[in-house]
Amino acid sequence: MKDKEALITINKIFNNIFNKDNSYTLDELLEKFAFDIKLSKKVYDSTTNEETWADSINNPRFITLNNMEKINATKGWLLPKKDITSLEELIKIWESINYTTTERISNSLNVSKSDTIYGCENVYRCTDCSNSKNIIYCDSCGESEFLLACQRTGTSNFCIRTDDSKNCSNSYNVIWSDKISNSFFIQDCFNLHECLFCSHIANQKYCIANMQFTKEEYFNIKEQIINWILNS
């Protein structure tokens, strides 16, 4: 997924959640919504010096999955046997072939700036995601579509900053919850629809800060909250 495609996808997410267009750049979105999410990092292939993206950067030597496979298909990775006279010599030999493989992408389409991606389509700067489509700045998400800045979340769609949750839709800032829809700032809740700033409750709608409001009161306040989120 290229930068322009990512912004088009983000605009769809904004429209579903906030009923407004996105006005932020990718860098601004990263700073505002994905500031604390573990994302792939830019490094350089040690064999070609080309830009690549890695989940782990503990080892300072990198090689893209594509370049690793090219070497494997040509000269291969096995070395001729030689006598080893010291542990230092053995470690030096190991270091000569020990690269961290980057952009590890399997059975996926249209993936960019990402690592450890499995069975996904339309992915932008994510890590450790599976069986998902149209995801941006996400970590450890699966079976989901149209996510922005989410982590450890599954079976969800059209969400921003949803963490450790499942079965969420059209929601913003949801933590450790299940079956949440059209709601903002929810923690440890179950089966909420159109709720704001709620914690530890279940089977409710039109609640704000765990208090029951009328539908009209609720939507008047929700519009103010949307403007606050997008303009603060």
Buried (B, 14 or more C-beta within 10 A) or exposed (E): BEEEBBBEBBBBBBEBBBEEEBEBEBEEBBEBBBEEBBBBBEBBBBBEEEEBBBBBEEBEBBBBBBBBEBBEEEEEEEEEEEEEEEEEEEEEEEEEEEBBBBBBBEEBEBBBBBBBBBBBBBBBBBBBBBBBBBBBBBBBBBBBBBBBBBBBBBBBBBBBBBBBBBBBBBBBBBBEBBBBBBBBBBBBBBBBBBBBBBBEBEEBBBBBEEEEBEEEEBEEBBEEBBEEBBEE
